[in-house]
Amino acid sequence: MTPLLHQPHHDGSALYVENPHPALGDSVTLRVRVPAAYELHGLCVRSLRDGEPRIDRATIERADAHERWWRVPLLVHNPVMHYRFLLDRVDGGYTWLTAGGLFDRDVTDDHDFRLSTHAPPPAWVADSVVYEVFPDRFARSGNTAPLPDWATARDWYDDPVEYRDLAGLGHVYGGDLAGIEQHLDHIEQLGCTTIYLTPFFEAPSNHRYNARSFGHVDPLLGGDEALSSLSRAVHDRGMRLLGDLTTNHTGDEHEWFRAAVADPDAPEAAMYYWREHPDYVAWQGVPTLPKLNWSSAELAARLVTGPDSVVAHWLREPFRLDGWRVDVANMTGRYRGDDRALQVARDIRQAMAEVDPDTLLVAEHGHDHTPDLPGDGWHSVMNYGGFLKPLWQWLVDEQTPVADFLGLPVRIPRRGGEQLVAAIADFGARVGWPARLANFNLIDSHDTARLRTVCGSAERHLVGAGLMFTLPGTPMIFAGDEIGLTGVTGEDSRRPFPWNRPERWDHDLLAGYRELARLRHRHPALREGGLRWAQVDADGLVFLRESPTERLLVSACRAATEPAVLPLAALGASRCTARYGPAAAVIADGTLTLRRDRAALTVWSLD
């Protein structure tokens, strides 16, 4: 196999795509980097126009002793242009360069690069570091709202109770929105720029995904005024605030559902799925979560398209949310013969843009999200499939107490770096570059075990966090990760933040998170640069993040492994400067040797 640094390369970043956000009819210049050792008779771009392939020849734009840059214009003839490159090799035959890699055989069009005319995600997203907060478990302010009948108060340092039998749904710890506001210094000093709140609507549970109404903030969290106060405080710091909305279901105590049950002829009845009234369809069979039916124009108007819709209401003053994360977005609008998911996403995005075109729409999606990101609906997803899952498999400790693998009835398998890179490439190849940069790269969330428990060590935890900050995508930290909180399951991971017990904090890890966030904010290549793999083996990864203004080299290893030896000519560098981590690099005899004697992540600037 051709060494990675000696392979031709193209991605959606500014080095290779002159205009990543074209209009229909534009001509966009594409570039391909081809090492001199990879000899070609010629290079062409193959694009699809109205579904039919078209071939256009590229020309050499510049060349030196080490590489050639080919250039070819692409006419943006359709709203989403699929393209790939045909490499006519001197040694005979041809190779396809696609978003999925190099192929010496014909492959399907879903491997193609994509260039979209749809409006991209807001520019601020790729520059963000997101902090996820589960309000009941983050911080108490002393809110004295009376406890409702469904709720049982818990001491702040009690371990959460699993609620597979619903026993723990009513256990509340007293965290509220004012508590979050009181700890904004911590979030800002961590380097986070966006706060994502799990649901704040009134609901008879601690997670609030079973809303009683979408009209008000739960009094246990401080009510509407607490959210408007938090929003003002967040925006005064130049930060942003995201909400969490369930478009797939409501709670069974929701005002709409109660009206539907009471009268099968009520307009609300058409907003839900029924087997035979009053027998209703529920999400995953959970009776407290009746499923919404998006064939109902009444539902669409109330939730999305109407002038006073739920989606729009919370984006306006005094709440001023900067966007929505949508719960189980992959199931919204889908039931048996119905599939309105993509249209729902488009309608939500349009409604949001009419209030504020700079708002973000993020989908929760736990597996293959790529068919749901054509570019005109969800801006991005929580990247479980293309980041969290393969990362866990690379970093997992063989003695981890996590008993299943995110819903699969197996323990987390331990796989090598080659499989990690292949999974990242598979998912990244099938969405446009803007969506890839906006996808939330997460190492865990309120629905999963904590990475610290999965990987079993602070060193590997920090490697995982480092990859979250340095690979393409938007980092998302679940509150408490930065101090080393643990958790075997989603509920166990929702342990309250131990503000008054700093002896429980991993302060070295916290310092590492802060340094990684500073690194990302300082270096545009980590936010928008292309990705080129340099060396991959079972225990180690080496890759480049490159923009028109800088190039960074990143080395990550899960354990001690052999040094990485890279040819300077292929790197196009004569020296390197350490930017993060335990730097140990030696330049001699035309090579750069990276020592990798422990689990660590290191970043260098190349000159």
C-alpha positions in Angstrom: 0.0 0.0 0.0 1.2 3.5 -0.8 2.3 5.3 2.5 -0.4 7.7 3.6 1.7 10.8 3.1 2.5 9.7 -0.5 -1.2 9.4 -1.4 -3.1 12.0 -3.4 -5.4 14.2 -1.3 -8.5 16.4 -1.5 -11.0 17.4 1.1 -13.6 20.2 1.5 -11.4 22.7 3.3 -10.1 26.0 1.9 -6.8 24.5 0.5 -8.8 22.4 -1.9 -12.2 24.1 -2.5 -12.0 27.7 -3.5 -15.6 28.5 -2.6 -17.2 26.0 -0.1 -20.6 27.8 -0.2 -21.4 28.4 -3.9 -24.6 29.5 -5.6 -26.3 27.6 -8.4 -24.4 28.4 -11.6 -21.1 29.3 -9.9 -17.8 27.8 -11.1 -15.7 26.5 -8.2 -12.0 25.8 -8.5 -11.1 22.4 -7.0 -7.5 21.4 -6.2 -5.8 18.0 -5.6 -2.4 17.5 -3.9 -0.5 14.7 -5.6 3.0 13.7 -4.3 5.7 13.5 -7.0 6.2 9.8 -6.3 2.6 9.1 -7.4 3.1 9.4 -11.1 0.1 10.3 -13.3 -0.6 10.7 -17.0 -3.4 13.0 -16.1 -6.2 13.8 -13.6 -9.9 14.5 -14.2 -12.9 15.4 -12.1 -16.0 13.3 -12.6 -19.2 15.1 -11.5 -22.9 14.3 -11.8 -25.0 16.7 -13.7 -28.7 15.9 -13.6 -27.7 12.4 -12.6 -25.4 11.8 -15.6 -21.5 11.6 -15.2 -19.4 14.3 -16.8 -15.6 14.3 -17.1 -13.5 17.5 -17.0 -9.7 17.5 -17.3 -7.5 19.1 -14.7 -4.3 21.0 -15.3 -1.1 21.3 -13.1 -1.3 24.6 -11.3 2.1 24.4 -9.6 4.8 21.8 -8.9 8.1 21.3 -7.1 10.4 18.3 -6.4 8.0 16.9 -3.9 4.4 17.4 -5.1 2.1 18.7 -7.8 -1.1 20.6 -7.3 -3.8 20.0 -9.9 -6.6 22.5 -10.6 -10.0 22.0 -12.3 -13.2 24.1 -12.3 -16.5 22.5 -11.3 -19.7 24.0 -12.6 -22.4 24.0 -9.8 -25.2 22.7 -12.0 -27.4 21.1 -9.3 -28.1 22.1 -5.7 -25.8 19.4 -4.4 -22.9 18.4 -6.7 -21.3 15.0 -6.3 -17.8 14.7 -7.6 -14.7 12.5 -7.5 -11.3 12.5 -9.2 -10.1 10.1 -11.9 -6.3 9.4 -11.5 -4.8 8.0 -14.8 -1.7 6.2 -13.4 1.6 5.9 -15.3 1.9 2.3 -14.1 -1.4 1.4 -15.8 -5.1 1.5 -14.9 -6.9 4.2 -13.0 -7.8 5.0 -9.4 -10.7 6.9 -8.0 -10.0 9.5 -5.3 -13.2 9.9 -3.4 -14.3 11.3 0.0 -14.1 7.7 1.2 -10.5 7.3 0.0 -8.6 5.8 -2.9 -10.2 2.9 -4.8 -8.7 0.8 -7.6 -12.3 -0.3 -8.4 -15.6 1.4 -9.2 -17.6 2.4 -6.2 -21.0 3.8 -5.6 -21.7 7.5 -5.7 -22.2 7.8 -1.9 -18.4 7.8 -1.7 -18.3 11.1 -3.6 -17.3 14.5 -2.4 -20.2 16.9 -2.0 -20.5 20.6 -2.7 -23.8 22.1 -1.7 -25.6 25.3 -2.5 -27.7 25.1 0.7 -27.0 27.6 3.3 -24.2 26.4 5.6 -24.4 26.1 9.4 -23.8 29.4 11.2 -20.2 30.5 11.0 -19.9 30.6 14.8 -20.5 26.9 15.2 -17.2 25.6 13.9 -15.5 28.1 16.3 -17.5 26.8 19.3 -16.7 24.6 22.2 -20.0 23.3 23.5 -20.8 22.5 27.2 -23.8 20.2 27.8 -25.7 20.8 31.1 -28.3 18.5 32.6 -30.0 21.2 34.8 -31.2 19.1 37.7 -27.6 17.8 38.4 -25.4 20.8 37.7 -25.9 23.4 40.5 -28.4 24.5 43.1 -29.2 28.2 43.6 -31.5 27.9 46.6 -34.7 28.0 44.5 -37.7 27.5 46.9 -40.3 26.3 44.4 -42.5 23.7 46.2 -41.8 20.1 45.3 -44.6 18.6 43.1 -46.3 15.3 44.0 -44.3 13.3 41.5 -40.9 14.4 42.8 -38.7 13.0 45.6 -35.9 15.1 46.9 -32.4 13.6 46.9 -29.3 14.7 48.7 -26.8 16.4 46.3 -24.2 13.6 46.8 -26.5 10.6 46.6 -25.8 8.4 43.6 -28.5 8.4 41.0 -30.9 5.5 40.9 -31.4 3.6 37.6 -34.9 4.0 36.3 -35.4 1.1 33.9 -38.4 0.4 36.0 -39.2 4.2 36.2 -38.4 4.1 39.9 -35.8 7.0 39.6 -37.7 9.3 37.3 -39.0 11.4 40.2 -35.7 11.7 42.0 -34.7 15.4 41.8 -31.5 16.9 43.2 -32.6 20.6 43.0 -30.3 21.9 40.3 -31.8 24.9 38.4 -31.1 27.5 35.8 -29.9 30.1 38.4 -27.4 27.6 39.6 -26.0 27.4 36.0 -25.8 31.2 35.9 -23.9 31.3 39.2 -21.2 29.0 37.6 -20.7 30.7 34.3 -17.2 31.6 35.3 -16.3 27.9 35.4 -17.8 27.2 32.0 -16.1 30.3 30.4 -12.7 29.6 32.0 -12.9 26.1 30.6 -12.9 27.7 27.2 -16.5 26.9 26.3 -18.5 29.3 24.1 -21.9 27.6 23.8 -24.1 26.0 26.5 -26.5 23.3 25.5 -29.3 22.7 28.0 -31.2 19.4 28.1 -35.0 20.2 28.3 -36.3 23.0 30.6 -40.0 22.6 30.0 -42.3 21.6 32.8 -42.5 17.8 33.0 -43.1 15.1 35.6 -39.5 13.8 35.6 -36.0 14.9 36.2 -35.0 14.6 32.5 -38.0 16.5 31.2 -38.2 14.7 27.9 -41.9 14.0 28.7 -43.1 17.6 28.6 -46.4 18.7 30.0 -46.3 21.9 28.0 -43.9 23.7 25.7 -45.2 27.0 26.9 -43.2 27.6 30.1 -40.0 26.8 31.9 -40.4 24.3 34.8 -40.9 26.2 38.1 -38.4 23.7 39.6 -35.8 25.2 37.4 -36.9 28.8 38.2 -39.5 29.4 35.6 -39.4 31.7 32.6 -37.6 34.5 34.4 -34.7 32.2 35.3 -34.2 31.3 31.6 -34.4 34.9 30.4 -31.9 35.8 33.2 -29.5 33.0 32.2 -29.8 34.0 28.5 -28.9 37.6 29.3 -25.9 36.5 31.4 -24.7 34.1 28.7 -25.0 36.6 25.9 -23.4 39.3 27.9 -20.3 37.1 28.0 -20.4 36.7 24.2 -21.5 33.1 24.6 -24.5 31.2 23.1 -27.3 29.1 24.4 -29.1 26.1 22.9 -32.3 24.4 24.0 -33.5 20.9 23.7 -36.8 20.1 22.0 -38.8 16.8 21.5 -40.4 16.8 18.0 -41.0 13.0 18.1 -43.2 12.9 21.2 -44.7 14.7 24.1 -45.4 13.5 27.6 -48.6 11.6 28.3 -49.5 14.5 30.6 -49.0 17.1 27.9 -52.0 19.5 27.4 -52.2 18.5 23.8 -52.3 14.8 24.5 -54.8 15.1 27.4 -57.2 17.0 25.0 -56.7 14.2 22.4 -57.5 11.4 24.9 -60.6 13.3 26.1 -62.1 13.8 22.7 -61.2 11.7 19.6 -62.7 14.5 17.4 -60.5 17.2 19.0 -57.9 18.8 16.7 -55.2 17.5 19.0 -56.2 13.9 18.3 -54.8 14.1 14.8 -51.5 15.2 16.2 -50.7 11.7 17.6 -50.6 8.1 16.3 -53.4 5.7 17.4 -54.0 2.1 17.0 -57.6 2.5 18.0 -58.5 5.4 20.3 -57.7 5.6 23.1 -54.9 3.0 22.4 -51.9 5.2 21.3 -48.5 4.6 19.8 -45.6 5.5 22.1 -41.9 6.0 21.5 -40.2 2.7 21.9 -43.3 1.5 23.7 -42.7 3.8 26.6 -46.3 4.7 27.7 -45.3 8.2 29.0 -44.1 9.3 25.6 -46.9 9.3 23.0 -45.6 9.7 19.4 -46.5 12.8 17.4 -48.0 12.4 13.9 -46.5 14.9 11.4 -49.3 14.4 8.9 -51.2 16.8 11.1 -51.2 20.4 9.8 -52.3 21.5 13.3 -49.2 19.9 14.9 -46.9 21.6 12.3 -48.5 25.0 12.9 -48.3 24.7 16.7 -44.8 23.4 16.9 -43.1 24.8 13.9 -44.8 26.7 11.0 -47.3 29.0 12.8 -46.5 32.6 13.8 -46.5 31.7 17.5 -44.9 28.3 17.1 -42.9 26.7 19.9 -39.7 26.6 17.8 -39.9 30.4 17.1 -41.2 31.5 20.5 -38.0 30.6 22.5 -35.7 32.1 19.9 -37.2 35.5 20.5 -36.8 37.9 23.4 -36.5 37.6 26.3 -35.2 34.0 25.9 -33.1 34.4 22.7 -32.0 30.8 22.3 -29.3 30.5 19.6 -30.8 27.2 18.3 -32.2 23.8 19.1 -30.9 20.3 19.7 -33.7 18.0 18.7 -34.2 14.8 20.6 -34.4 11.5 18.7 -34.4 13.5 15.5 -33.8 10.3 13.5 -37.3 9.1 14.5 -39.2 12.3 14.1 -41.9 12.0 11.4 -41.2 8.3 10.8 -43.7 5.6 11.6 -44.5 2.6 9.5 -45.4 3.9 6.0 -44.8 7.5 7.0 -41.5 9.3 6.5 -41.6 13.0 6.9 -38.3 13.4 8.8 -36.5 15.4 6.2 -39.4 17.7 5.6 -39.8 18.3 9.3 -36.1 19.2 9.5 -36.5 21.6 6.6 -39.6 23.3 8.1 -37.9 23.7 11.5 -34.8 25.2 9.9 -36.9 27.7 7.8 -39.0 28.7 10.9 -35.8 29.3 12.8 -34.2 31.3 9.9 -37.2 33.6 9.8 -36.6 34.6 13.4 -32.8 34.6 13.2 -30.8 33.2 10.3 -27.8 32.8 12.6 -29.4 30.0 14.7 -28.3 26.3 14.8 -30.4 23.1 14.3 -28.7 20.0 15.7 -30.1 16.5 15.5 -29.6 13.7 18.0 -28.7 10.7 15.9 -27.2 7.6 17.4 -26.1 5.6 14.4 -25.9 6.3 10.6 -26.8 10.0 10.4 -25.5 10.5 6.9 -28.7 10.1 4.9 -30.3 12.7 7.2 -27.8 15.4 6.4 -28.4 16.4 2.7 -27.7 20.0 3.7 -31.1 21.7 3.7 -32.5 20.4 7.0 -30.5 19.6 10.1 -27.3 21.6 10.1 -25.4 18.9 12.0 -25.8 16.0 14.4 -24.4 14.8 17.7 -21.8 12.5 16.2 -22.2 9.2 18.0 -21.7 7.0 14.9 -18.8 8.7 13.3 -16.8 9.7 16.4 -18.0 8.5 19.9 -18.5 4.8 19.0 -15.2 4.3 17.2 -13.3 6.3 19.8 -14.6 4.2 22.6 -13.5 1.0 20.8 -10.0 2.4 20.4 -9.7 3.7 24.0 -11.7 1.1 26.0 -10.1 -0.6 28.9 -10.4 -4.4 28.8 -11.6 -4.4 32.4 -14.3 -1.7 31.9 -17.4 -2.2 34.0 -19.7 -1.0 31.1 -21.8 -4.0 30.3 -23.2 -3.1 26.9 -22.2 -1.0 23.9 -24.7 1.8 23.5 -27.7 -0.5 23.2 -25.9 -3.5 21.6 -26.0 -6.6 23.9 -22.2 -6.9 23.8 -19.3 -5.5 25.7 -17.4 -2.7 24.0 -14.9 -4.4 21.6 -11.3 -3.2 21.6 -10.2 -2.2 18.1 -7.0 -0.7 16.6 -6.3 2.7 15.2 -6.9 1.5 11.6 -10.6 0.7 12.5 -11.0 4.1 14.2 -9.7 6.0 11.2 -11.8 3.9 8.8 -15.0 4.6 10.8 -14.2 8.3 10.9 -13.6 8.3 7.1 -16.8 6.3 6.4 -19.0 8.8 8.2 -17.1 11.9 7.3 -17.1 11.0 3.6 -20.9 10.9 3.3 -21.7 14.4 4.4 -20.6 17.8 3.1 -17.5 19.4 4.7 -19.5 22.2 6.4 -21.7 19.7 8.2 -18.6 17.7 9.2 -17.1 20.8 10.8 -20.4 21.5 12.6 -21.1 18.0 13.8 -20.8 17.7 17.6 -17.8 15.5 18.4 -18.6 14.1 21.8 -16.8 11.5 24.0 -20.0 10.9 26.1 -23.3 12.5 27.0 -26.1 12.4 29.5 -27.4 9.2 27.7 -24.1 7.2 27.9 -21.5 5.9 30.2 -18.7 8.4 30.9 -15.5 8.1 28.9 -13.4 8.0 32.1 -15.2 4.8 33.1 -14.9 3.3 29.6 -11.2 3.9 29.2 -10.2 3.4 32.8 -7.4 6.0 33.1 -6.9 9.8 33.2 -4.2 9.5 30.4 -6.5 7.8 27.9 -9.4 10.1 28.9 -7.2 13.1 28.0 -6.2 11.5 24.7 -9.9 11.1 23.9 -10.6 14.7 24.8 -7.6 15.8 22.7 -9.0 14.0 19.6 -12.4 15.7 20.3 -10.6 19.1 20.1 -8.3 18.3 17.2 -10.2 16.3 14.7 -12.8 18.0 12.3 -16.0 18.8 14.2 -17.2 20.9 17.1 -16.2 19.7 20.6 -19.0 19.0 23.0 -18.2 18.5 26.7 -20.7 16.9 29.1 -20.6 18.8 32.3 -18.2 17.0 34.7 -16.1 15.3 32.1 -13.5 18.0 32.7 -13.0 17.0 36.3 -13.1 13.2 35.7 -16.6 12.3 36.7 -17.4 8.6 36.1 -20.6 6.6 35.2 -21.4 3.1 34.0 -24.8 4.0 32.4 -26.5 7.2 31.2 -28.3 7.7 34.5 -25.2 6.8 36.6 -23.4 9.4 34.5 -25.8 12.1 35.6 -24.2 12.5 39.0 -24.4 16.0 40.5 -21.4 18.2 40.0 -19.4 18.1 43.2 -18.9 21.9 43.6 -18.2 21.7 47.3 -15.9 18.7 47.2 -12.9 19.8 45.1 -10.9 16.9 46.5 -13.0 14.8 44.1 -11.8 16.7 41.1 -9.1 15.6 38.8 -7.3 19.0 38.6 -4.7 17.9 36.2 -7.4 16.8 33.8 -9.2 20.1 34.2 -6.0 21.9 33.3 -5.6 19.7 30.2 -9.1 20.5 29.1 -8.5 24.2 29.5 -5.2 24.0 27.6 -6.9 22.1 24.7 -9.7 24.7 24.4 -7.1 27.5 24.3 -5.2 25.5 21.6 -8.3 25.2 19.5 -9.2 28.9 19.9 -5.7 30.0 18.9 -5.3 27.8 15.8 -7.8 28.2 13.0 -6.4 25.0 11.4 -8.1 23.0 14.2 -11.4 24.7 13.6 -11.6 24.8 9.8 -8.5 23.1 8.4 -8.4 20.0 6.2 -7.5 16.5 7.6 -4.7 14.4 6.1 -3.6 11.2 7.8 0.2 10.7 8.1 0.5 7.4 9.9 -1.9 5.0 11.5 -1.3 1.8 13.5 -3.0 -0.1 16.2 -2.0 2.1 19.1 -1.2 5.4 17.4 -2.5 8.0 15.1 -0.6 10.9 13.4 -2.5 13.4 11.3 -2.2 16.9 9.8 -4.7 19.8 10.1 -4.0 22.3 7.4 -5.4 25.7 6.5 -4.0 28.4 4.1 -2.3 30.0 7.1 -0.9 27.2 9.1 -0.2 23.5 9.4 -0.4 21.4 12.6 0.8 17.9 13.2 -1.1 15.8 15.8 0.1 12.6 17.4 -2.2 10.5 19.6 -1.5 7.2 21.1 -3.5 5.0 23.5 -0.4 3.2 24.9 3.4 3.2 24.4 4.2 2.2 20.8 7.0 2.5 18.3 8.2 6.0 17.3 6.6 7.5 14.3 9.1 8.3 11.6 7.9 10.7 8.9 9.7 12.1 5.8 10.2 15.8 6.1 9.8 16.2 2.3 6.3 14.7 2.4 5.4 17.0 5.4 6.8 20.0 3.5 8.6 21.1 6.7 12.1 21.8 8.0 11.2 22.3 11.6 8.4 21.9 14.2 7.4 23.8 17.3 5.6 22.1 20.2 2.1 23.5 20.9 0.6 21.0 23.3 1.5 17.8 25.2 4.7 16.0 26.0 6.7 17.0 23.0 9.5 14.6 21.9 10.4 15.2 18.3 13.8 14.8 16.6 14.6 16.1 13.1 17.6 14.3 11.5 18.6 12.8 8.1 15.5 14.1 6.4 13.0 12.6 8.8 10.9 13.7 11.8 10.8 11.1 14.5 8.0 11.4 17.2 8.6 9.5 20.4 5.5 7.7 21.6 6.3 6.1 24.9 3.0 6.5 26.7 -0.7 7.3 26.2 -0.7 11.0 25.2 -1.7 13.5 22.6 0.8 16.1 21.3 0.5 18.9 18.8 3.2 20.7 16.8 3.2 23.6 14.3 5.1 22.8 11.1 7.3 25.4 9.5 
